Amino acid sequence: MQHLVVFLILFPLISALFLLLPPCGKNVAIRRISACCLSLITLAISLIVLCQVIAQGPISYAIGNWQAPFGIVLLADQLAVILTSLTAFLTCCCVLYSCAGDDNKGNFFHPLVQFLMMGVNGAFLTGDIFNLFVFFEVLLIASYALLMHAGDKQNTRAALHYVVINLIGSAIFLIALGTLYGVVGSLNMVDMANKISQLTGDDVYIAKIGGSLLLIVFALKAALLPLHLWLPNTYSTAMPVIAALFAIMTKVGIYSLLRVYNLLFAENSGQLAAMGQNVIWIAALATIVVGAIGVLASQNMRKLVSNLVLVSVGTLAALVSLQQVNATAAAIYYLVHSTLVCAALFLLVDLIARQRGKVADRITTGRAINQPFILGFGFFIAALSVIGMPPLSGFVGKIWILKTTYEHQAYQSFWPVYLTASLILLIAITRAGSIVFWQNKNSPTDKADVNNAKAVHPAQLVATYALVLASPLMVIFAKPLTKFCQDAAMQLHNIQLLTQTVGGLS
């Protein structure tokens, strides 16, 4: 059963190759059925590993039986497996949604989605920082191709910016790795954490340079201010189903900050303890402010949802900078909630835009929607959740975040920013929802078009509501979920436990 850990990376790779070959490569129906089944199998594997980790504690898997720190080691603790399960569930929903026709607007959609899942799972599971870089590249290459799926001129321009920015980020990542390896002599994260705490003299300054470069890279991947400008255009011009899938991409950057900075630069890291904490805190607050202003200023709903992703990134980064167990636990809960609800909103906006004719997703008076109850109810639930209104998961997350920041004396600066941003989100989303669903001016021609508008495909409806209903489910099961998040956070901060799990370290 221990080998299932590596299957979370290998199985998406095998699935991608399988989907490229006949009969999947030639027959659309077989390709769609196969893609759905293979994604479900990956989700099942992830849930089995999750149960295994809950029962037995963190799992270390040495590739080829080469032990750490020289071999490649996968580390499946609760945090990593929560995120692989989240990725697999999100992928299942997006693959099902795309089967209504989006997957056929370009080449190799399903194989690329599987390659993307392989890269994201690998980034969450790897125990060494070099393979974190490798899996970053895998997921980025897949994302470059997905961004171009059914692309037009505007889409191509945004994709080009995304590619150039990430290539620069990759170059900085390599320099950071070389710098840290030169000082520490290891790239296994647990081993590096133990050795960094013993650094003295000039080595401390060199390690600080390496750590600062890593901070730039992770801030870029997570879209933290001032490295956030690529996100709104990229996400709002991508196909909505791909933007929904990319809701997990910024979380890879947040996960890297969470993992690396709570291991390598934690409070027991000697002279490098809490390195970058203040920088992340300030950048996080600024990102919340800019994201909220972006939401208020958005002229279309896809841009609005893209800016909501920015607000969630800022909130998560603020919690990461506290480097405390309670803050990490709240961050894990909020990360799952925000990923699911933002993905649901991307899909809902797409369905709404398809029924509004030429106006599409622009926030202006236009043609009525053919299925206002089905789409309006989903939008209402997702909007309440993303704003943080009771009784949905956003409210639970918000209360937990406020309580955590109050306990750590960070509320003086955080509460005004966060609560003001929440008020702005409430105003902006209420305005957008009321214009789209209520302020309609139908001419006789429009009324005929409304009646003839294509109804939502059952696959799209099931996929979208699977994401929407995750929010009330997170409230119904809030007690076990919060306990689970606290356990995951305690494992992340327990370097002794992780050292024993990885084994073979001096």
C-alpha positions as CSV (number, residue, x, y, z in Angstrom):
1,M,0.0,0.0,0.0
2,Q,2.9,2.3,0.6
3,H,3.6,2.4,-3.1
4,L,0.3,4.2,-3.7
5,V,2.2,7.4,-2.8
6,V,4.3,7.3,-5.9
7,F,1.2,6.4,-7.9
8,L,-0.3,9.8,-7.2
9,I,2.4,11.1,-9.6
10,L,2.8,8.1,-11.9
11,F,-0.8,7.4,-12.6
12,P,-1.6,10.9,-14.1
13,L,1.5,10.4,-16.3
14,I,0.3,7.0,-17.5
15,S,-3.2,8.4,-17.9
16,A,-1.8,11.2,-20.1
17,L,0.1,8.8,-22.3
18,F,-2.9,6.5,-22.5
19,L,-5.2,9.4,-23.6
20,L,-2.8,10.2,-26.5
21,L,-2.9,6.7,-27.9
22,P,-5.6,5.0,-30.0
23,P,-8.5,4.5,-29.5
24,C,-8.6,7.5,-27.1
25,G,-6.6,9.7,-29.4
26,K,-9.1,9.2,-32.3
27,N,-12.5,8.7,-30.7
28,V,-13.9,11.7,-28.8
29,A,-16.5,9.7,-26.8
30,I,-13.9,7.1,-25.7
31,R,-11.5,9.9,-24.8
32,R,-14.0,11.6,-22.6
33,I,-15.2,8.5,-20.8
34,S,-11.5,7.4,-20.3
35,A,-10.5,10.9,-19.0
36,C,-13.4,10.9,-16.4
37,C,-12.6,7.4,-15.3
38,L,-8.9,8.0,-15.0
39,S,-9.4,11.2,-13.0
40,L,-11.8,9.4,-10.6
41,I,-9.2,6.6,-10.1
42,T,-6.6,9.2,-9.2
43,L,-9.1,10.7,-6.7
44,A,-9.7,7.3,-5.2
45,I,-5.9,6.7,-4.9
46,S,-5.5,10.0,-3.2
47,L,-8.3,9.3,-0.7
48,I,-6.8,5.9,0.1
49,V,-3.5,7.5,0.8
50,L,-5.2,10.1,2.9
51,C,-6.9,7.4,5.1
52,Q,-3.5,5.7,5.4
53,V,-1.8,8.9,6.5
54,I,-4.5,9.5,9.1
55,A,-4.1,6.0,10.5
56,Q,-0.3,5.7,10.4
57,G,1.0,9.2,10.3
58,P,3.3,10.7,7.6
59,I,4.7,8.4,4.9
60,S,8.1,8.7,3.4
61,Y,8.7,7.0,0.1
62,A,12.3,6.7,-1.2
63,I,12.4,6.4,-5.0
64,G,14.5,3.3,-6.0
65,N,15.1,2.7,-2.3
66,W,17.8,5.4,-2.3
67,Q,17.5,7.0,1.2
68,A,17.6,10.7,2.1
69,P,19.4,13.0,1.9
70,F,21.0,11.6,-1.4
71,G,18.0,9.9,-2.8
72,I,14.7,11.3,-4.0
73,V,12.2,11.1,-1.2
74,L,8.4,11.7,-1.4
75,L,6.9,13.0,1.8
76,A,3.1,12.3,2.2
77,D,2.0,14.1,5.4
78,Q,-1.6,15.2,6.0
79,L,-1.1,18.6,4.3
80,A,0.4,17.2,1.2
81,V,-2.4,14.5,0.8
82,I,-5.2,17.0,1.6
83,L,-3.9,19.0,-1.4
84,T,-3.5,16.1,-3.7
85,S,-7.1,15.0,-2.9
86,L,-8.3,18.6,-3.5
87,T,-6.4,18.7,-6.9
88,A,-7.9,15.3,-7.9
89,F,-11.5,16.4,-7.0
90,L,-11.1,19.7,-8.8
91,T,-9.7,17.9,-11.9
92,C,-12.6,15.5,-11.9
93,C,-15.1,18.4,-11.9
94,C,-13.2,20.3,-14.7
95,V,-12.8,17.2,-16.8
96,L,-16.5,16.4,-16.5
97,Y,-17.4,20.0,-17.3
98,S,-15.2,20.1,-20.4
99,C,-17.0,17.0,-21.8
100,A,-19.9,19.3,-22.8
101,G,-17.7,20.5,-25.7
102,D,-14.9,22.7,-24.3
103,D,-12.3,19.8,-24.6
104,N,-12.9,19.6,-28.4
105,K,-12.0,23.3,-29.1
106,G,-8.3,22.6,-29.2
107,N,-5.8,19.7,-29.2
108,F,-4.8,17.4,-26.4
109,F,-6.9,18.9,-23.7
110,H,-7.3,15.8,-21.6
111,P,-3.7,14.6,-21.8
112,L,-2.5,18.1,-20.8
113,V,-4.9,18.2,-17.8
114,Q,-3.3,14.9,-16.7
115,F,0.2,16.2,-17.1
116,L,-0.8,19.3,-15.1
117,M,-2.2,17.1,-12.3
118,M,1.0,15.1,-12.3
119,G,3.1,18.3,-11.8
120,V,0.8,19.7,-9.1
121,N,0.7,16.3,-7.2
122,G,4.5,16.1,-7.5
123,A,5.0,19.6,-6.1
124,F,2.8,18.8,-3.1
125,L,4.5,15.4,-2.4
126,T,8.2,16.0,-3.0
127,G,10.5,16.1,0.0
128,D,13.4,17.9,-1.7
129,I,13.5,21.3,-3.0
130,F,15.2,20.5,-6.4
131,N,12.3,18.2,-7.3
132,L,9.9,21.0,-6.2
133,F,11.6,23.0,-9.0
134,V,11.2,20.0,-11.5
135,F,7.5,19.6,-10.8
136,F,7.0,23.4,-11.0
137,E,8.4,23.1,-14.6
138,V,6.1,20.1,-15.4
139,L,3.0,21.9,-14.3
140,L,4.0,25.2,-16.0
141,I,4.7,23.5,-19.3
142,A,1.3,21.9,-19.2
143,S,-0.3,25.2,-18.2
144,Y,1.4,27.0,-21.1
145,A,-0.3,24.7,-23.5
146,L,-3.7,24.8,-21.8
147,L,-3.7,28.6,-21.8
148,M,-3.5,28.4,-25.6
149,H,-6.4,26.0,-25.8
150,A,-9.0,27.5,-28.2
151,G,-7.1,30.8,-27.9
152,D,-7.5,34.0,-29.8
153,K,-5.2,37.1,-30.1
154,Q,-6.0,38.4,-26.6
155,N,-5.6,35.0,-25.1
156,T,-2.2,34.6,-26.8
157,R,-0.9,37.9,-25.6
158,A,-1.8,37.1,-21.9
159,A,-0.3,33.6,-22.3
160,L,2.9,35.1,-23.7
161,H,3.2,37.4,-20.6
162,Y,2.6,34.4,-18.4
163,V,5.3,32.3,-20.1
164,V,7.9,35.0,-20.0
165,I,7.3,35.8,-16.3
166,N,7.4,32.2,-15.3
167,L,10.6,31.6,-17.3
168,I,12.2,34.4,-15.3
169,G,10.9,32.9,-12.1
170,S,12.4,29.5,-13.0
171,A,15.8,31.1,-13.6
172,I,15.7,32.8,-10.2
173,F,14.6,29.5,-8.6
174,L,17.7,27.7,-10.0
175,I,20.0,30.4,-8.7
176,A,18.4,30.2,-5.3
177,L,18.8,26.4,-5.3
178,G,22.5,26.7,-6.2
179,T,23.1,29.3,-3.5
180,L,21.5,27.2,-0.8
181,Y,23.1,24.0,-1.9
182,G,26.5,25.7,-1.8
183,V,26.0,26.6,1.8
184,V,24.1,23.7,3.2
185,G,25.2,20.8,1.0
186,S,21.8,19.2,0.7
187,L,18.5,19.8,-1.1
188,N,16.3,17.6,1.1
189,M,14.0,20.0,2.9
190,V,14.1,18.3,6.3
191,D,17.8,17.9,6.1
192,M,18.3,21.5,5.1
193,A,16.1,22.6,8.0
194,N,18.4,20.8,10.4
195,K,21.6,22.2,8.8
196,I,20.4,25.8,8.4
197,S,19.8,26.0,12.1
198,Q,23.6,25.4,12.7
199,L,24.9,27.9,10.2
200,T,27.2,30.7,11.5
201,G,29.3,33.5,10.1
202,D,29.2,34.4,6.4
203,D,27.2,31.3,5.6
204,V,24.2,32.9,7.3
205,Y,24.3,35.8,4.8
206,I,24.6,33.5,1.8
207,A,21.7,31.4,3.0
208,K,19.7,34.6,3.5
209,I,20.3,35.5,-0.1
210,G,19.2,32.1,-1.2
211,G,16.1,32.3,1.0
212,S,15.2,35.8,-0.3
213,L,15.4,34.5,-3.9
214,L,13.1,31.7,-3.0
215,L,10.7,34.2,-1.5
216,I,10.6,36.1,-4.8
217,V,9.9,32.9,-6.8
218,F,7.1,31.7,-4.5
219,A,5.6,35.2,-4.4
220,L,5.6,35.2,-8.2
221,K,3.9,31.8,-8.3
222,A,1.3,32.8,-5.7
223,A,0.7,36.2,-7.3
224,L,1.6,38.3,-4.3
225,L,2.0,42.0,-4.7
226,P,4.0,43.4,-6.5
227,L,4.4,40.2,-8.6
228,H,0.6,39.8,-9.1
229,L,0.0,41.7,-12.4
230,W,0.0,38.6,-14.6
231,L,-2.9,36.9,-12.8
232,P,-6.0,38.9,-13.6
233,N,-5.4,39.0,-17.3
234,T,-4.2,35.4,-17.6
235,Y,-7.1,33.9,-15.7
236,S,-9.8,36.1,-17.2
237,T,-8.7,35.4,-20.8
238,A,-8.2,31.6,-20.4
239,M,-11.1,29.3,-21.1
240,P,-13.3,29.3,-18.0
241,V,-12.9,25.6,-17.4
242,I,-9.1,26.1,-17.5
243,A,-9.3,29.1,-15.2
244,A,-11.2,26.9,-12.8
245,L,-8.5,24.3,-12.9
246,F,-5.9,27.0,-12.4
247,A,-7.6,27.9,-9.1
248,I,-5.2,25.4,-7.6
249,M,-2.1,26.9,-9.3
250,T,-1.6,29.9,-7.1
251,K,-2.1,27.6,-4.1
252,V,1.0,25.7,-5.2
253,G,3.0,28.9,-4.5
254,I,1.2,29.4,-1.1
255,Y,2.0,25.7,-0.3
256,S,5.7,26.3,-1.1
257,L,5.8,29.3,1.2
258,L,4.1,27.3,3.9
259,R,6.3,24.2,3.5
260,V,9.7,25.9,2.9
261,Y,9.4,28.8,5.3
262,N,8.0,26.7,8.2
263,L,10.8,24.2,7.8
264,L,13.9,26.1,6.6
265,F,13.3,29.4,8.3
266,A,11.1,28.5,11.3
267,E,11.6,29.8,14.9
268,N,14.2,27.1,15.7
269,S,16.4,28.0,12.6
270,G,19.0,29.9,14.5
271,Q,20.1,33.2,13.0
272,L,17.7,32.7,10.1
273,A,14.6,32.3,12.2
274,A,11.4,34.0,10.9
275,M,13.3,35.2,7.8
276,G,11.0,37.1,5.4
277,Q,8.1,37.1,7.9
278,N,7.6,40.8,7.8
279,V,8.0,41.0,4.0
280,I,5.3,38.4,3.5
281,W,3.0,40.1,6.0
282,I,3.2,43.5,4.3
283,A,2.9,41.9,0.8
284,A,-0.1,39.9,1.9
285,L,-2.0,43.0,3.3
286,A,-1.2,44.9,0.1
287,T,-2.4,42.0,-2.0
288,I,-5.7,42.0,-0.2
289,V,-6.1,45.7,-0.7
290,V,-5.2,45.6,-4.4
291,G,-7.4,42.5,-5.0
292,A,-10.4,44.1,-3.3
293,I,-10.0,47.3,-5.5
294,G,-9.7,45.1,-8.5
295,V,-12.9,43.3,-7.6
296,L,-14.7,46.6,-7.3
297,A,-13.3,48.0,-10.5
298,S,-13.9,44.9,-12.7
299,Q,-16.0,45.4,-15.8
300,N,-16.7,41.8,-16.4
301,M,-17.4,38.8,-14.1
302,R,-14.4,36.8,-15.2
303,K,-12.0,39.6,-14.2
304,L,-14.0,39.9,-10.9
305,V,-13.4,36.3,-10.1
306,S,-9.8,36.6,-11.0
307,N,-9.4,39.4,-8.5
308,L,-11.2,37.3,-5.9
309,V,-8.4,34.8,-6.3
310,L,-5.9,37.6,-5.5
311,V,-7.8,38.4,-2.3
312,S,-7.7,34.8,-1.2
313,V,-3.9,34.6,-2.0
314,G,-3.3,37.7,0.2
315,T,-5.3,36.2,3.1
316,L,-3.5,32.9,2.9
317,A,-0.1,34.6,2.8
318,A,-0.9,36.7,5.9
319,L,-1.6,33.5,7.8
320,V,1.6,31.8,6.5
321,S,3.7,34.8,7.7
322,L,2.5,34.2,11.3
323,Q,4.4,30.8,11.3
324,Q,2.1,29.4,14.1
325,V,0.2,26.1,14.2
326,N,-3.2,27.8,14.7
327,A,-2.6,30.1,11.8
328,T,-1.4,27.3,9.5
329,A,-4.5,25.2,10.4
330,A,-6.8,28.2,9.5
331,A,-4.8,28.6,6.3
332,I,-5.4,25.0,5.3
333,Y,-9.1,25.2,5.8
334,Y,-9.3,28.6,4.0
335,L,-7.1,27.2,1.1
336,V,-9.5,24.3,0.5
337,H,-12.6,26.6,0.7
338,S,-11.2,29.4,-1.5
339,T,-10.0,27.0,-4.2
340,L,-13.4,25.2,-4.5
341,V,-15.5,28.4,-4.4
342,C,-13.4,30.3,-6.9
343,A,-13.4,27.4,-9.3
344,A,-17.2,27.1,-9.0
345,L,-17.5,30.9,-9.7
346,F,-15.4,30.6,-12.9
347,L,-17.7,27.8,-14.2
348,L,-20.9,29.6,-13.2
349,V,-19.8,32.8,-14.9
350,D,-19.1,30.8,-18.1
351,L,-22.6,29.3,-18.0
352,I,-24.2,32.7,-17.3
353,A,-22.2,34.3,-20.1
354,R,-23.4,31.7,-22.6
355,Q,-27.0,32.6,-22.0
356,R,-26.6,36.4,-22.1
357,G,-25.8,36.7,-25.8
358,K,-23.5,39.5,-27.0
359,V,-23.3,41.0,-23.5
360,A,-21.7,37.8,-22.2
361,D,-20.1,38.2,-18.8
362,R,-19.9,42.0,-18.9
363,I,-21.4,43.6,-15.8
364,T,-24.1,45.6,-17.6
365,T,-27.7,45.5,-18.4
366,G,-28.5,42.9,-21.0
367,R,-30.5,40.0,-22.2
368,A,-32.2,37.9,-19.5
369,I,-30.9,34.4,-18.7
370,N,-32.8,31.4,-19.9
371,Q,-32.3,29.4,-16.6
372,P,-32.2,32.1,-13.9
373,F,-33.2,29.8,-11.0
374,I,-30.5,27.1,-11.6
375,L,-27.7,29.5,-12.3
376,G,-28.9,32.2,-9.9
377,F,-29.1,29.7,-7.0
378,G,-25.6,28.5,-7.6
379,F,-24.2,32.0,-7.9
380,F,-26.0,33.0,-4.7
381,I,-24.4,30.1,-2.7
382,A,-21.0,30.7,-4.2
383,A,-21.2,34.5,-3.7
384,L,-22.2,34.2,-0.1
385,S,-19.4,31.7,0.6
386,V,-16.7,33.8,-1.1
387,I,-17.7,36.9,0.8
388,G,-17.7,35.0,4.1
389,M,-21.4,35.3,5.0
390,P,-23.1,32.8,7.3
391,P,-23.8,29.9,7.2
392,L,-21.3,28.8,4.5
393,S,-17.7,27.7,4.7
394,G,-16.4,31.2,4.0
395,F,-17.9,32.4,7.3
396,V,-16.3,29.5,9.2
397,G,-13.0,30.4,7.6
398,K,-13.4,34.1,8.3
399,I,-14.2,33.6,12.0
400,W,-11.2,31.2,12.4
401,I,-8.9,33.7,10.6
402,L,-10.1,36.6,12.8
403,K,-9.7,34.6,16.0
404,T,-6.2,33.4,15.0
405,T,-4.9,36.9,14.2
406,Y,-6.4,38.2,17.4
407,E,-4.5,35.5,19.5
408,H,-1.2,36.4,17.8
409,Q,-1.7,40.2,18.3
410,A,-1.7,40.7,14.5
411,Y,-5.3,42.1,14.5
412,Q,-4.4,45.8,14.7
413,S,-3.2,45.9,11.1
414,F,-5.0,42.8,9.8
415,W,-8.6,43.3,10.9
416,P,-9.1,46.8,9.3
417,V,-7.7,45.6,6.0
418,Y,-9.5,42.3,5.9
419,L,-12.9,43.5,7.1
420,T,-12.9,46.5,4.8
421,A,-11.9,44.2,1.9
422,S,-14.9,41.9,2.9
423,L,-17.2,44.9,2.8
424,I,-15.9,45.9,-0.7
425,L,-16.4,42.3,-1.9
426,L,-20.0,42.3,-0.6
427,I,-20.7,45.6,-2.4
428,A,-19.1,44.5,-5.7
429,I,-20.5,41.0,-5.9
430,T,-24.0,42.2,-4.9
431,R,-23.9,44.9,-7.6
432,A,-22.7,42.4,-10.2
433,G,-25.3,39.8,-9.2
434,S,-28.2,42.2,-9.2
435,I,-27.3,43.7,-12.6
436,V,-26.8,40.3,-14.3
437,F,-29.9,38.6,-12.8
438,W,-32.4,41.4,-12.3
439,Q,-31.7,44.4,-14.5
440,N,-32.7,43.0,-17.8
441,K,-34.1,44.9,-20.8
442,N,-35.5,42.5,-23.3
443,S,-36.7,43.6,-26.7
444,P,-39.1,41.3,-28.6
445,T,-36.1,39.9,-30.5
446,D,-34.2,39.3,-27.2
447,K,-37.2,37.5,-25.7
448,A,-37.1,35.0,-28.6
449,D,-33.4,34.6,-28.2
450,V,-33.8,33.9,-24.5
451,N,-36.2,31.2,-25.2
452,N,-33.9,29.7,-27.8
453,A,-30.8,30.0,-25.7
454,K,-29.0,26.6,-25.2
455,A,-29.8,25.0,-21.8
456,V,-26.9,24.1,-19.5
457,H,-25.5,20.6,-20.4
458,P,-26.1,18.1,-17.6
459,A,-22.4,17.4,-17.3
460,Q,-21.7,21.1,-16.8
461,L,-24.5,21.3,-14.2
462,V,-23.2,18.3,-12.2
463,A,-19.6,19.5,-12.3
464,T,-20.5,23.1,-11.2
465,Y,-22.9,22.0,-8.4
466,A,-20.3,19.5,-7.1
467,L,-18.0,22.5,-6.5
468,V,-20.8,24.8,-5.2
469,L,-22.1,22.2,-2.7
470,A,-18.7,21.6,-1.3
471,S,-19.1,24.9,0.7
472,P,-22.2,23.8,2.7
473,L,-20.6,20.3,3.2
474,M,-17.5,22.0,4.7
475,V,-19.9,23.6,7.3
476,I,-21.8,20.4,8.0
477,F,-18.5,18.5,8.6
478,A,-16.8,21.6,10.1
479,K,-15.8,19.9,13.4
480,P,-13.9,16.9,12.0
481,L,-12.5,19.1,9.2
482,T,-11.1,21.7,11.7
483,K,-9.6,18.9,13.8
484,F,-8.0,17.4,10.7
485,C,-6.6,20.8,9.6
486,Q,-5.1,21.3,13.1
487,D,-3.5,17.8,12.9
488,A,-2.1,18.6,9.5
489,A,-0.6,21.9,10.8
490,M,0.9,20.2,13.8
491,Q,2.7,17.7,11.5
492,L,4.0,20.5,9.3
493,H,5.5,22.3,12.3
494,N,6.9,19.2,13.9
495,I,10.4,18.9,12.5
496,Q,11.4,16.1,14.8
497,L,8.5,14.0,13.5
498,L,9.4,14.8,9.9
499,T,13.0,14.0,10.5
500,Q,12.1,10.6,11.9
501,T,9.7,9.9,9.0
502,V,12.2,10.7,6.3
503,G,15.0,8.8,8.1
504,G,18.6,8.5,7.1
505,L,19.5,12.1,8.0
506,S,22.5,12.9,10.1
